[in-house]
Amino acid sequence: MSVQLFFLVLWLLHAACGNSPDNDVLRFGEQLEQLLDKTRSPCQDFYGYVCGRSANGNQTLRRQQEQQRFQQLLRAANPIQLLDMERQLLNFYKSCENTRTVDSLKSSLLYRSSGGWPVLDAGSNRTALGWLALLGQFHEMGAPYFFESSISMQSNQRLVTLQPDLTRRHTLRKFEQRVGELLQSFGVEQSRAHVAALEVLSLERSRRDIIKTERIDDQVQFSYANFKRSTIGNISMSRLDWDGYFRRLLGGKTLQPTDAIVVKQLPRLVDYMQLLQNTSMHRLLNWIWIDYLMDISAADCQQLAEAYAGDVYAHLLQRLSSDRVQLTHMYAAMGRAYKEQLSGSVWIDEISEQGSQRFLSQLMHVLLNGDARLDAAYQPLQLGRRSFYRNMEKLRRFQHSRQPPSAAALQLRQYAQIFETINGLLAKQQQSLSAPLNYVLLSERLGRHLVAAGSSSRTPGAWRSSDSEQQFAQFQNCSQAGSNTNAHELLLSMWAQRLAGSCYKLWLTGQQAAVASLNPQLTVGRLQLTLQRLYFVGSLLVECPREGLPGQQERKRQLQHALLRNTPEFSEAFSCRPGDALYAQQQRCPLAANA
């Protein structure tokens, strides 16, 4: 988006967003009565006050509420207004709800062509496939059992990398438990299930022994012609149909004799091949189908939609949950605040600044243009509202053939998924996030992404300029006095709050009549809320850990409290006094933009 168009959009949206906030804020304030722990004092333990009940709540109930909200969103969506990619996700979700049955599984193409699942049908394993052809069917679909094949172009030849699989999703005890649950859920007769479970566990133990064996991280390169003629260990490659295997992965094409094959950890791959060579197809089919269905059968339809079409899922949550005009206005305001407070400052390096501008422009593009690129990417996919397992095959094969998402796309997805949490919080509302709720629930999360978007590194503080070393050392000494808080996390949180808080304050200034009307209504309840208090509560509420892990809760508690001890606006909003644990310090840690 050009600078001129950006500011034209700002002007138009400022004119369009001059309306007073609606009753969403009041309804949200009422709902907080059920979400907050009113036995705690905000000035003593704000994290416990906001997250105490939420973090320790019933995870199953919360997941059910989120799923119900997602269903409400889908039902409320006008199919005519949905983009093609959104219809595909809706069809996948509907097929999951309608036909997750044994008959649906047996009618799928993969089930029929692979030879079936012997434990369900004693006669289903009559297949002429060898183990390599069977693996090829699943590898083509993005399920890389035993080894993974990645294909790229190098000069004028293909480069194929074979990498042995090292996956262990569960402990062996958990795997055994899940096998029993899966066989029971598919109605397998007990005696047959017992025999199948023993065989599958035997194969799984052998696979894990191969994984646990220490191997050097070597690699060997062949031409494709030499690879097919070679004997590796005691396995003759010429007896295996590698042409058919690669034809599947290349959509009907095959490798040329001069194409390169790179094998990583060759001894481990040999161990896998020997295991497969000595395993009956009956046992291998049982193991593969059990492993393939293990996570699918345990997940609900919303989890599967998120797992297999995460980019569309995040996009749909955002688009159906927000007033897009007002949300764009907040994005624009945050971008302007970033430019005023951080652009050209000593804290941010030039690469990070460019990355932040790129992140914001991509976010604006997604919001304003309905993400035409994502819609075009999903155009080849055709999913119906029935035949769930067939849809699963199509979707996995489609995702496997796509280019891996860029770092920018993953950042956008990560940010957009905050709407999943918001949908769970607002499950009782027919809401479309209005301007004040945008700032209350979203702005600090956006602020953190905006500040740190210039770095794809997971190294804390990678967005920070090397010119800020002296200022950061002073900040670190101040922030860590009597605290174990990570200084980089605190610094990022303080910048995010500064950007978000200044934008929220600017919005309040422009809505004086609405503020004068809302504040008296918010203070009527037991929580004695105001719009200023609502901002701090909402910003933390979406960050409460969804899994009640004590270590994670304590780390977030320390970070949040360190942040609030440097925030005089918090003490003012909640009338904190000297002596309160979270009373803003008189000597706060310095955070001048151009220090």
N, C-alpha and C positions, 0 to 999 in steps of 0.2 A: 504494500500500500504506500503510495507516495505521501510526502509530508503534507502537500496541499490538500489531498483527499482526506488525510487523517484529521486535519484541523477543520475541514468542512464537516466531516462526520461529527466531530466534537461539538461544533456549533449547532448542528441540526438536532443532535441528541440532547443538548442542554435545553433547547427549546421544548423538545418532546417530553422531557422528564421533570417539568416544573409542577407536576401534579402532587397533591398531598399524599402521604403514605396511606395505604388502606388498612383494613382491620387485621392484616397478617401479623403485625407487630403485637397487637393486643392478644390475639389468639396464641401466639408463641409465648408471650408473657404468662398467660394462664397455664400453658402446658408445662412451663418450667416449675410450677408448683409440684408436679409429679416427678420431675427429673433431678432436682437439686436436693442436697442433704442439708436441711434447714437446722440441724442440730449443731452445725459447725459455724464458726464465725469467719466471714470472708477475709477479715483483716488478720486472722491468725493462721488459717489453713484454707486458702482459696481453692487449691487443687482438690482437697477433700470435699469442700463445699459444692464444687461443680461436678467432680468426677466420682465422688465416693459411692453414690448409688449406681451410676452408669457403668463404671468400670467393673463393679462386682455383681452386676445384674445377671439375669438368666440369659446366657448366650443363645440358647435354642429359641427362647421367646423372641429375642431381638432379631434373630435371623428370620423368623416367621413374620415379624412385623415388616422387615425390609422387603421380604418377598411379596407380602400383601400390597405394600406401597408400589412396588414395581408393576404388579398386576394392574393396580388402579391406573398407573400411568399409561400402560399399554391400552387398556380399555378406553381411557379418555382420549387417546390419540385418534385423530381422524385419518383413516387409512389413505384417503386421497391426498392428504398433505405430507405423508411419509415419503422419504426418499427411498430409492430402490434398496439400498443397503439396509435401511431400517426395516423394510418389509421382510428382507431375508432373515434378520434377527428375530422378528416377530414370528415368522413361519417356523424357525428353528425352535423357538420357545413353545409355540403351540403344539408342534409335533412331539416335543418332550412331554408335555402335559397329557397328550392324547394317547400315545402309543409306545410306552416303555414296557412292552410285554415280550414274552418269550416268542410268540408268533411273529412279532415285528422284527425281532433279532433274526429269526430263521429265514425271513423273507428278504433280508439284506443281501446285496451283491457280494460283499466280502465274505459273509458266512457261507454262501453257496459255493463260491469259487475256491475258497480255501480248503474245503473239505469238512466244514462244520465244526461243532464242538462235541466231541465224542461223549462227554458225560451227559449231554442232553439227549443224544440219539446214538445208540450203539452202532448203527449202520452208517453214521454220517461221516466217518473218517476214511471212506473209500476214495482216496485221492491219488492221482498219479504224480502229484507234486513231490519234489524232493525238498529237503530243508531249506536250501537256498532260494528256491522259487517261492516257498511259503514266506520266508522273511522278506523277499522282494515285494510281496503284496502289502505287507504292513509298513515296510520302509517307504514305499511310494506314498503312503498316507500320512507320513510323519510320525510313525511309531517305530523308532530305530532299535529293535531288539537285538541284543548281542553285539552288534557293531553298527556304526553310523557311517553313511556315505555322503560326502559333500563334493559337489562338482562345480568347478569354476573354469574360466578360460584363461590361458596363459599364452601370450603370443597367438599363434594360430592353432594351438592344440588344447584339448581339454586336460585339466588336472583333476584327478579323482583322489580324494583322501579317505582312507579307511581307518576309522578310529574305534577301537574296542570300547564297549559300553561299560561304565563304572557306576551305574545308577543303583542306589539302595534307598527306596522311598520309605520303607518301614523296617523295623527290626524283624528278625525271623519270627519272634513270638507274635508280633502284631500281624505279620504276613499270614501266619497260620490262622489267627483269629479271623482275619478278613476273608480268607479262603472259605472257612466254614460258614460265615455270614452270607457270602455270595451264593454258595451252593444252596443254602437254605432258602434264600430269597428267590431263586429260580426254580424252586420246587423239586430239586433233585432228590430221588429216593435215598434214604439214609445209608444203606449198605453200599450203594454205588458211589455216593458222595464220599464215604470213608476211604474207599480204595483209591479214588481219584485224588483226594487230598494227600494221601501218603505218597503217591507217585509224583505229584506236583511239588511237594515239599522236598522230596529227594532231589529233583532237578534243580530246585531253587537253592538248596544247600551247595550243590556242585557249582552252580553259577557264582555264588557268593565266595566260595573257596578260590575261584579264579580271580575274582575282584580283589580279594585280600592278599593274594600272592604279590610280593614286592617284585616290580619289574623296572628296568631302566627305561627312561623316556626316550627311546631311540626311534628312528624312522628309516625305512628302506624304500628305494624308488625303483620301479620297473617300467619298461614300456608295456603297453597293454598286451602286445603279442607275446612278450617274454613272460608276463604274469600268468597268462593262460597256459603256457607250456611248462611252467615251473612245478616243482613238487615242494611243498612247504610242510615241514615236519614229515608226517607220513601221509599227508593229504595231497593227492594229485589234482591240481587245478583244472587239468584238461577234462576231468570227469564231471566237472560242475558247469552248469549252464550260465556262465557269466554274461554271455550275450543277451540272454533272456532277462537276466536280472537288471542289467543296465538299460535295456530297452524299456523296461517299466519306468525307471527313474527319469528317462529322457523323453518320455512321451512318444515312443515308437522308434526313435533313432537308436543307433548303437555306437559304441566307441570305435575309433580308428586304431589300427595296430600301433601307430606311433604315439597315441595319447599316453599320458603319464599316469601311473598308479603309485601313490605314496601310501605305504602302510606304516602306521604308528603303532609302537609296542607290538611288534610282530610276534614275539613268543606268546603274548596274551591272546592274540587273535588265533594262533595255532591251537591253544588250549580250548578256545571256544569252538573251533571247527571240529576238533576231536570229540568234544562233548556232544555236539549236534550229530556228528556221524554215528555215534554210538547210542543215540536216543531214538526210540521208536516215534513215528509220526503221531501215533495215538497219544503218547505222553506229551509230546511237544505241542500238539494242538490244544490239549487240555490246559497246559501251562500258559500258552499264549493268550487264549481267550479269557482265562481267569485273570491274568495280569491286565489285559486290555480293559476288562469290564469292572475291575475292582474299584477304581475311583469313580467311574461313570455311574455305577449303580448306587454308590453311597452319596452322590452329590444331588442337590435339588436342581430344578430347571434353571433357576436364576444363577446359581454357581456355574453351571455348564455354559450358559450364555456368556457369562463374564470370562470364563476360562478360554473358550474357543473363538470368541469374537469380541475380545476386550476393547478394541478401538471403537467399534460401532456401539458397543454397550455403554462405554463412557460418554460417547457423543450423544446418544439418545437420552441418557439420564440428564445431561446438561441441557439439552434442547427442550425437553418436556418439563423441566423443573424450574424454569426461570423466565422472567420477563426479559426477552432478549435485548430489547432496546435499553432498558435500565441496566442490564448486566454489561452491555457494551459501554455504556456511559461510565460505569465504575472502572472497567478496564482502562478506558481512556484517561480517567482522572488519576489512576494509579501510575500510569505511564508518565503523565505530566509531573506527578510528585517525584517519581524516580529521577526524572531529568533535572528537576530543580534541586534535589537534595544530594544526589549521588553522581550525576554525570560529571565527569572531569575531576572528581574528588580523589584524594590521596588513597582512599580505602579500596577503590575498585580499579582493576587493571583494564586496559583497553579491550582485550579479547572478551573479558566478562561483560563489559558494557555493550559490545556488539552482540554478544549472545543474548543478553537481556532484551535488547531491542528486537532481535529476531524472534525470540519466544513470544513477546507481546504482539508483534505483527502477525505471527502464525495463529495466535489465539483469536485475534480480531478477525482474521480471514475465515477461520472456522465458524465463528459466530455470525458474521455478516453474510457469508456466501454459502452456508449450509454444507461446507466441506465437500465441494464438488469432486475433488481428487479422490477422497475416500469412497464416494459414491461410484466413481468410475472404476476404482480398483475392484469393487465387488460385483461389477456388472456381469462378468462371466459365470458367476455362481447362480444356480437355480435350485432353491429349496422349496419344498411344499410343506403343507401343514400336517401331513401325516408321514408315516415311515421315518420315525426318529433315527433309527440306527443307520438308515441309508443317508439321511441328512448329515449325521455325524461323519460318515465316510467322506462325503463330498466336502464338508467344511474342513476336515483335517487335511485332506489332499490339497484343497485350495490354499490353506494357510501355509502348508509345507512348501508349495511352489512359489510363494511370494518372497520378495526380498525381505530380509530381517528389518524390523522397524528401526528408523534412525533414532539417535539420542533425543532429538527434538520431539519426535512423535511419541516416544516413551514419556517425556516430560509432560506433554499435553495430556496423555492418557492418565498419568499419575495425578495431575491437578484435577482433571475432570471427574475422577472417581470420588472426589470429596462429595459430589452430589448424592452418591449412594448413602453416605452417612447422614446427610441432610434429609434424604427421603425417609430414613428410619426415624429421625427425630420428629419430623413433621407428618407422621403417618396419619394423624387424625384430621389433617387439614387438606382442603382442596386449594393448595397454594400454588402460586407461580411467583417465585421469590421477587418481592418488590424491592425498591431501592434501599430502604433501611436494613432489610434482612440480608441483602447482598453484602453490605458493609459489615454487618454483625457476624455473619456466618462464613463469609468467603474471603474477606479482604486480607487478613493476615496470612492465610495460606497462599494466596496469590502473591503477596509481598515477598514471602520466602522464595517462591519459585522465581520471581522477577529478579531478586538480588543475586541468587545463586545460579541462574540459568546459563551463565557464560561458561560453565565448566561441566564437562561430562564425567570428570573424575569423581570418585567417591571419597577422595581425601578431604577431610574437613578443612574449610577455609580456602579451597583451591581457587575460589572466585576473588580472593583478596589480593590487592596489589603488593608487590614486594617493596614498594616505596613506603608502605605503612608499617614497617617492622617496628620502628621506634614507638609509634602511637599504639600498636597492638601490644607491645611489651608492657606499656603503662596500663592499658586496659586489662591485660591478663593479671597483672599484680593486684589491681583493684578488685576485679571480679572474683578472683579465687581466694581472697582473704576470708578464711573461715569457711570455705565452701569447696566441694569437689566438682563443681559444675564445669563442663567443657567450655572454655572461653570462646571457641569458634561458634559453637551452637548458640551461646548466649548472644554473641555479637550479631549473628544472623537474625535471631529472634528480635533483638532490639531494633535493627534496621527495618524489619518487616512491620513491627508494631508502629514505628515512627511513620513509615509511609502510609499504613492503613489508618492510623489514628488521625493524621493530618487531613486525609481525604474525608474521613467520617465527620470530623469537626467542621470542615468546609461545607459538607452536605447539610449538617445541622444549622449552620449559619444561614444558609439559603432557604431553610424550611422553618422559619421562626414561628409562623402561625400553627403549623402542624405540631411542632415541638411543644408549644404552649398548650395545645389540646391533648396531646398524648401523655405527657409526663404526669398530670394529675390522675389520669385513668390508670396508669401503670403503678402508681404509688398506693392505690387502694388495696391491692392484694397483700398477703402476708409477707411476701418477699420485699416489699417496699422498693420496687424497681424504678429506675429512670432510664431514659435512652442511653445515658452515659454508662450506667451499670450494665445494661443489656449488652453493650458492645464487648465488655470484658468477659461476661459470662458466655456469650455465644462464641467468641473467638476461641475460648478454651474448650467448650463443650464438644466441638467437632474433632478435637485432638485427644479426647479421652480414649485410652486404649480399649479396643473392642475385645481383646482377650485379657482377662484379669491376671496378668503375670506380675508378681510383686516387684521384681527387679525393674521391669519396664515402667511400672507405675511410679516407683521411687525416683527413677532417673528423670521422668517427666515432671514430677512434683518439684524436685530441686531446681530444674531449669525454669519452670514457671515462676516459682517463688523468687529466684534470683532476678528474673525479668521484672517482676512487679516491685521489687525493692529499689529498682532504678526508674520507676514510673510514677512521678508525682501526680499524674492525672488519675491513676488508680486510687491513691490515698484520698484525693479530693472527691472522687465519685462515691467512695464507700465510707467517707468520713473517718478514715483511720487516724489514730492518734499516736504521739510518741510513746513508745513502749510496746505497741502492737508489733507482732513478728514481721508484718509486711508493710510497715510504715516506711514510706520512701526516705532513703538516707539523705541527710543534708549534704554530704559529700558524695555525690553520685559518680559513677565511672564515666569518664569523658567519652563523648561520641560526636565530636564536631565533624561535619561533613568534609571540611577542607582543612582539618587540623594539620 
